[in-house]
Every structure is written in structure tokens, then in C-alpha cells.
Amino acid sequence: NLSLRTFQLHFQRAAGMPFIRYINEQRFALSCRLLREGRTNFAETALKSGFHDANYFSTRFRKKYGMTPKQYQRRAAKEGSSRKCVPEGCRAASHEDHSGC
């Protein structure tokens, strides 16, 4: 048996970030992909990304990326589907490097 705290400590050592932050990063990565693909509406994107409240999703997305999900979707459509979600002000060289921003 593994206690929750022991799991969290092992996970953070292995992943370099707390478990909940990892989960949230995965949720946002999925939401960005869904928004780039443009096949789901905003509420569906929120639900598929693990957010049960679309308004909360929008607030969190805007805080993380400096734009609303709709703004991101429009920009991604204009620039092409290869655009990655990167937090506003992030100077990381690639999408994979931005976790510390």
C-alpha cells in the first residue's frame, strides 16, 4: 500500500512537478489540440479536457495562455494547426520547454 503523500513525493521526484500540476498540464495540452483541430465546440472541448464548467475552463485557459479559448482557436486557424499553446510571455524555445513559464 502506498499513501497519497508517498505517491505525491515519488511522482514529483520522477516528473519534476507535482501530480496535480502534471494533470492540469495534460488537460490544457488536450484542450489546445482540440481547439486547433476545430471539430469540437467550446463546451465539448472543456468537458473532454476534464473541466466540468466551461466558464471555469475559459477563466483558467485565459489565465494560463493570455487569451480566451475562442481567441486561441481563431489564431490557430489563421496561423495553421501547428500552433502550440504557450503561456503568454514564455520565452522557452519549444512547446515541451514551457512548463516552467
N, C-alpha and C positions, 0 to 999 in steps of 0.2 A: 504494500500500500504506500502511496505517495501522497503526502499532504499537499494542499493547494500552494502553500508558501514554498515548499521544497520544489515543486514543479516550476513555479514562477522564477525562482533563483536559477535553476538549471536552464530554463528556457532563455532567460536574459543573458546568461553566460554564453550560451551557444549562438543565439541570434543577434546579440549585441543591442537588443532593445526589449522593453517589457512586452509580455504577451499581448496585452490589450492594445498596445500601440501597433504591434505586428498585425493583429486582426483588423484594426482600423485602416492600416496601410493597404491591406489586401482588399478591403471593401472599396476604398477610394480608387484603387487600380482597376477594379472591375467596373466601377461606375464610369470611369474615364473611357474605358474600352467600349462600354455600351453606348455612351454618348457619342463617341467617334463613329461607331457603326451606324447610328441613327435609326435603328429598327425598333427601338422601344421608346415610348413616351416618357416623360419626366417621372410620373408616379411609378411606372413599371420599373424604371431604372433604379429608383430609390428602394423599392421592395426587393428587387433582385440583388441589390448590393447590401442587403441586411438592415436597411433603415425602414422602420415601420411607419414613420411620419415623414411625408415628403417635405414639409416645411422645415423640419429639423435637419433633414438631409441637405436642403438648399442652404441653410444657415451654416452648417459645418463645411460644406463644399466652398462656399464663398469665403469663409474664414481661412481655409487651407490654401486655396488657389487664387484668391483675389478677384474672382468673378463668379457669377451665378452659373449653375449647370447649363442653362439655356445660352448664356453668352459663350461658354466654352464650346458648346455644341455648334453654334453658328461659326465661331472662329475655326474650329476643327474642320468644318465642312468647306470653308473658304480656303484654308491652307492645305487641306488634304488629310486623309485619315491617319497619317503617320505622326501627327502631333501628339505629344505625350503631356500628361498632367504634371506640371512642375509648379511648386508653390511660388507665388509672386515674390520677386526679389532673390530667388535662388540663383546662385552662381555656379552650381555643380555642372560638370562637363556633360553628364548624361543623365537620363531618367533614373538609372539604377543608383546614381551617386547622391540623389537629392534627399535621402531620408534624414539627414541631419539639418536640413534647412529650416 
